[in-house]
Amino acid sequence: MTDSLADRWRSVRPKVAGLHLDSAACSRQSFAVIDAAAQHARHEAEVGGYVAAEAAAPVLDAGRAAVGALTGMSGSDVVFTTGSNNALDVLLSSWPGERTVACLPGEYGPNLAVMAVNGFQVSALPADDLGRLTVDDAARRLAADPPALVHLTPLASHRGLAQPLAELAAVCRELGVPLVVDAAQALGHLDCAVDAAAIYSSSRKWMAGPRGVGVLAIRAELAQRLKPRLPPPEWGWGIPVMHTLELGEANVAARVGYSVALGEHLATGPDQVRERLAQLGRMTRTALADVKGWRVVEPLDEPTAITTLTPTEGADPQKVREWLIAERGIVTTHAEVQRAPFELTTPVLRASPHVDTTAEDLDQFAEALAAAVR
C-alpha cells in the first residue's frame, strides 16, 4: 500500500532535481496545484482580479471546509492568512484582556517574537529531557496558575518529537483555558482534530501547497471574544469578526492552489499519509544511526518524518547543507539555534522526507552525509 502511495505521489509531480529531503520547509507541489494557481492568475488577467476572486469562491470555500475537516472545526471557522506567523500575529493582536501564555521551552523562536511584540508574558510548560511535554505536571501547573492561553507546537521545526496534543487539549478543556495550536508542521502529519480553541498552519509544508498562504481556524466561542485592530470598534461598522481577520487584498491564486492541495490530501487519505510519514521517520533514523560524526536526536520509533542530526565531531550543519546541495543535489535544512532559543544549544541538520522517498534515497543520503565530513 505504501509503495502505491509513493508511486502515486511521485507520478503527479514534476521529476525532482536530485533528492528532496526538506518537506518540513517546503514540499513539492503537484501538477494540479501548480495548474490551479496558474489558471487563476490567467483568469485574473482575462476578467480582472475581483471578478476572478468571486469565481474562485467555491474552491476557497472547499479549502476552508477541508481545513475544518482536518482540525475538527467547520469551514466557517477558517480564514486564510499569509502563513503561520501571520496567523499567530492576527490572533494575538486581537486577543481580549489578560496577555499571558504558557508554552514549551522548545517553542519556535519566531512565535516567541510574535508573542513578545503583542505584549504577552511567557511562562514555560514542564518538559522531560527530550523536550516532550509532561502532561500531569502541566495539568497541575495550569490549575494552580492558569494563563490567558496555552500555546502548543505539537511538532517543532527543530526536533521531530510528537507532543501529546490530545492529552493537553483534554487538560485545557477541563480547566477552561483556551488552547492555541501551531500546526505548521503538524497539519497533514499528525492528528490535529483535538477540539482546540484555535489552530493555524501553513500551506507549503506537509500539505504541499504554494508558498505565501496559510490558515487560521478559531472556534466561534473564542472568535466572538476577539477584538481585531481594524476597523476601530468605535466606528460601529458591525463587520463579523472572522471577516475582519482575513485580508481581502491577497494572492488569491496561492489560496486556490492551497485549496486544491488540501483536497488532494483528503482524497489520498490522511491516516494513510500519517502512517507512511511515521514509517519514513523510522527508516531515516535507521539509515543515519551509524553515520560517523552525527547523532540522531529523535527516538527511533517517533511517529514523525522529521529527523534532526547533531554534529559530534565539529561539523558545521550550514556548510554541510550547502555541500549536499552543491555536490549531490540533496536538499535538507540547517536549523539554527534561534529556531528554539531556549532549547537548542547548537545548530542541527534536519531531514524531512515526504511519502515518495524510498529506502534507496535514504541510503544515498547517509552515504553523502558521511562523505560531507571527510
Secondary structure, DSSP 4 states (H G I P E B T S, - for coil): -HHHHHHHHHHTSPPPSSEE-BTTT-PPPPHHHHHHHHHHHHHHHHH-HHHHHHHTHHHHHHHHHHHHHHHTS-GGGEEEESSHHHHHHHHHHT--S--EEEE-TT--HHHHHHHHHTT-EEEEPPB-TTS-B-HHHHHHHHHHS--SEEEE-SB-SS--PBP-HHHHHHHHHHHT--EEEE-TTTBTTB---S--SEEEEESSSTT---SS-EEEEE-HHHHTT---SSS-GGG-----HHHHHS-SSS-HHHHHHHHHHHHHHHHH-HHHHHHHHHHHHHHHHHHHTT-TTEEE-S-TT-SSS-EEEEESS---HHHHHHHIIIII-EE-EEE-GGGSTTT-SS-EEEEB--TT--HHHHHHHHHHHHHHT-
